[in-house]
């Protein structure tokens, strides 16, 4: 990895982050999971920032690279529905009774 923290801060797309950190990826997989990968990556970056506030820019980028790899791999092993990163996965549908809520008397 030869990029700087300033270059990193200009990145937007999932592919840009993966290319910046020189991480291999499957474009088809990214097309389906990009928002989930970025959301989890953002959470992991916040953890890095909280745990290690005094890292040098180079060390921070190294930790961010590991965080992105971890986020990418998480969705290879799990689904977005299982991770429930977005509000839509946590909201209970209105006016719906699930089978588990039905009891017999």
Phi and psi restraints in degrees (value plus and minus 20) as a CYANA .aco file:
   2 UNK   PHI    -140.9  -100.9
   2 UNK   PSI     -16.9    23.1
   3 UNK   PHI     -97.8   -57.8
   3 UNK   PSI     144.4   184.4
   4 UNK   PHI    -125.6   -85.6
   4 UNK   PSI     146.4   186.4
   5 UNK   PHI     -83.8   -43.8
   5 UNK   PSI     -52.8   -12.8
   6 UNK   PHI     -85.7   -45.7
   6 UNK   PSI     -61.2   -21.2
   7 UNK   PHI     -86.1   -46.1
   7 UNK   PSI     -61.5   -21.5
   8 UNK   PHI     -78.4   -38.4
   8 UNK   PSI     -62.9   -22.9
   9 UNK   PHI     -87.5   -47.5
   9 UNK   PSI     -33.2     6.8
  10 UNK   PHI    -113.2   -73.2
  10 UNK   PSI     -27.8    12.2
  11 UNK   PHI     -93.7   -53.7
  11 UNK   PSI     129.4   169.4
  12 UNK   PHI    -150.0  -110.0
  12 UNK   PSI     -71.9   -31.9
  13 UNK   PHI    -103.3   -63.3
  13 UNK   PSI     132.5   172.5
  14 UNK   PHI     -74.8   -34.8
  14 UNK   PSI     -65.7   -25.7
  15 UNK   PHI     -80.9   -40.9
  15 UNK   PSI     -58.0   -18.0
  16 UNK   PHI     -81.4   -41.4
  16 UNK   PSI     -63.5   -23.5
  17 UNK   PHI     -83.8   -43.8
  17 UNK   PSI     -66.0   -26.0
  18 UNK   PHI     -82.5   -42.5
  18 UNK   PSI     -61.3   -21.3
  19 UNK   PHI     -88.8   -48.8
  19 UNK   PSI     -59.9   -19.9
  20 UNK   PHI     -77.7   -37.7
  20 UNK   PSI     -62.7   -22.7
  21 UNK   PHI    -109.2   -69.2
  21 UNK   PSI     -17.1    22.9
  22 UNK   PHI      37.3    77.3
  22 UNK   PSI      21.0    61.0
  23 UNK   PHI    -116.1   -76.1
  23 UNK   PSI     113.8   153.8
  24 UNK   PHI     -90.0   -50.0
  24 UNK   PSI     126.3   166.3
  25 UNK   PHI    -173.7  -133.7
  25 UNK   PSI     138.9   178.9
  26 UNK   PHI    -120.5   -80.5
  26 UNK   PSI      97.9   137.9
  27 UNK   PHI     -80.2   -40.2
  27 UNK   PSI     -59.6   -19.6
  28 UNK   PHI     -82.1   -42.1
  28 UNK   PSI     -63.0   -23.0
  29 UNK   PHI     -82.9   -42.9
  29 UNK   PSI     -63.7   -23.7
  30 UNK   PHI     -84.6   -44.6
  30 UNK   PSI     -59.8   -19.8
  31 UNK   PHI     -76.7   -36.7
  31 UNK   PSI     -55.9   -15.9
  32 UNK   PHI    -104.1   -64.1
  32 UNK   PSI     -52.3   -12.3
  33 UNK   PHI    -136.3   -96.3
  33 UNK   PSI     -10.1    29.9
  34 UNK   PHI     -74.1   -34.1
  34 UNK   PSI     -67.3   -27.3
  35 UNK   PHI     -85.6   -45.6
  35 UNK   PSI     -58.2   -18.2
  36 UNK   PHI     -88.6   -48.6
  36 UNK   PSI     -61.0   -21.0
  37 UNK   PHI     -81.5   -41.5
  37 UNK   PSI     -67.8   -27.8
  38 UNK   PHI     -84.2   -44.2
  38 UNK   PSI     -59.2   -19.2
  39 UNK   PHI     -83.8   -43.8
  39 UNK   PSI     -66.5   -26.5
  40 UNK   PHI     -87.4   -47.4
  40 UNK   PSI     -59.3   -19.3
  41 UNK   PHI     -78.3   -38.3
  41 UNK   PSI     -62.6   -22.6
  42 UNK   PHI     -81.2   -41.2
  42 UNK   PSI     -62.0   -22.0
  43 UNK   PHI     -84.3   -44.3
  43 UNK   PSI     -63.6   -23.6
  44 UNK   PHI     -84.9   -44.9
  44 UNK   PSI     -57.8   -17.8
  45 UNK   PHI     -83.3   -43.3
  45 UNK   PSI     -60.4   -20.4
  46 UNK   PHI     -81.8   -41.8
  46 UNK   PSI     -58.7   -18.7
  47 UNK   PHI     -83.2   -43.2
  47 UNK   PSI     -62.2   -22.2
  48 UNK   PHI     -81.0   -41.0
  48 UNK   PSI     -67.1   -27.1
  49 UNK   PHI     -82.8   -42.8
  49 UNK   PSI     -57.1   -17.1
  50 UNK   PHI     -91.9   -51.9
  50 UNK   PSI     -63.3   -23.3
  51 UNK   PHI     -94.6   -54.6
  51 UNK   PSI     -55.1   -15.1
  52 UNK   PHI    -149.3  -109.3
  52 UNK   PSI      49.7    89.7
  53 UNK   PHI     -88.0   -48.0
  53 UNK   PSI     -39.0     1.0
  54 UNK   PHI    -124.4   -84.4
  54 UNK   PSI      -0.8    39.2
  55 UNK   PHI     -87.4   -47.4
  55 UNK   PSI     127.1   167.1
  56 UNK   PHI     -88.6   -48.6
  56 UNK   PSI     139.8   179.8
  57 UNK   PHI     -76.0   -36.0
  57 UNK   PSI     -58.3   -18.3
  58 UNK   PHI     -87.1   -47.1
  58 UNK   PSI     -63.1   -23.1
  59 UNK   PHI     -87.4   -47.4
  59 UNK   PSI     -57.0   -17.0
  60 UNK   PHI     -83.5   -43.5
  60 UNK   PSI     -64.3   -24.3
  61 UNK   PHI     -82.8   -42.8
  61 UNK   PSI     -57.0   -17.0
  62 UNK   PHI     -83.2   -43.2
  62 UNK   PSI     -63.5   -23.5
  63 UNK   PHI     -87.2   -47.2
  63 UNK   PSI     -58.1   -18.1
  64 UNK   PHI     -84.0   -44.0
  64 UNK   PSI     -57.7   -17.7
  65 UNK   PHI     -81.5   -41.5
  65 UNK   PSI     -65.3   -25.3
  66 UNK   PHI     -82.8   -42.8
  66 UNK   PSI     -57.4   -17.4
  67 UNK   PHI     -85.5   -45.5
  67 UNK   PSI     -61.5   -21.5
  68 UNK   PHI     -86.7   -46.7
  68 UNK   PSI     -62.3   -22.3
  69 UNK   PHI     -81.2   -41.2
  69 UNK   PSI     -61.5   -21.5
  70 UNK   PHI     -84.5   -44.5
  70 UNK   PSI     -62.0   -22.0
  71 UNK   PHI     -84.6   -44.6
  71 UNK   PSI     -63.6   -23.6
  72 UNK   PHI     -81.4   -41.4
  72 UNK   PSI     -68.6   -28.6
  73 UNK   PHI     -86.7   -46.7
  73 UNK   PSI     -49.9    -9.9
  74 UNK   PHI     -77.2   -37.2
  74 UNK   PSI     -61.4   -21.4
  75 UNK   PHI    -104.1   -64.1
  75 UNK   PSI     -27.1    12.9
  76 UNK   PHI     -94.9   -54.9
  76 UNK   PSI     -50.2   -10.2
  77 UNK   PHI    -122.1   -82.1
  77 UNK   PSI     -34.7     5.3
  78 UNK   PHI    -159.6  -119.6
  78 UNK   PSI     144.0   184.0
  79 UNK   PHI    -122.7   -82.7
  79 UNK   PSI     138.7   178.7
  80 UNK   PHI     -78.0   -38.0
  80 UNK   PSI     -55.5   -15.5
  81 UNK   PHI     -83.9   -43.9
  81 UNK   PSI     -59.4   -19.4
  82 UNK   PHI     -87.3   -47.3
  82 UNK   PSI     -54.8   -14.8
  83 UNK   PHI     -98.7   -58.7
  83 UNK   PSI     -48.2    -8.2
  84 UNK   PHI      29.6    69.6
  84 UNK   PSI      33.7    73.7
  85 UNK   PHI     -98.9   -58.9
  85 UNK   PSI     -46.3    -6.3
  86 UNK   PHI    -129.2   -89.2
  86 UNK   PSI     132.3   172.3
  87 UNK   PHI     -73.2   -33.2
  87 UNK   PSI     -58.2   -18.2
  88 UNK   PHI     -78.6   -38.6
  88 UNK   PSI     -49.8    -9.8
  89 UNK   PHI     -99.9   -59.9
  89 UNK   PSI     -36.3     3.7
  90 UNK   PHI    -122.4   -82.4
  90 UNK   PSI     -36.6     3.4
  91 UNK   PHI     -96.7   -56.7
  91 UNK   PSI     113.8   153.8
  92 UNK   PHI    -103.0   -63.0
  92 UNK   PSI     112.5   152.5
  93 UNK   PHI     -80.5   -40.5
  93 UNK   PSI     122.8   162.8
  94 UNK   PHI    -102.9   -62.9
  94 UNK   PSI     130.1   170.1
  95 UNK   PHI      39.7    79.7
  95 UNK   PSI      13.5    53.5
  96 UNK   PHI    -147.6  -107.6
  96 UNK   PSI     114.7   154.7
  97 UNK   PHI    -131.7   -91.7
  97 UNK   PSI     100.5   140.5
  98 UNK   PHI    -103.2   -63.2
  98 UNK   PSI     139.1   179.1
  99 UNK   PHI     -80.2   -40.2
  99 UNK   PSI     -52.2   -12.2
 100 UNK   PHI     -91.3   -51.3
 100 UNK   PSI     -36.7     3.3
 101 UNK   PHI    -109.5   -69.5
 101 UNK   PSI     -29.5    10.5
 102 UNK   PHI    -109.0   -69.0
 102 UNK   PSI     107.8   147.8
 103 UNK   PHI    -141.3  -101.3
 103 UNK   PSI     135.4   175.4
 104 UNK   PHI    -124.7   -84.7
 104 UNK   PSI     123.4   163.4
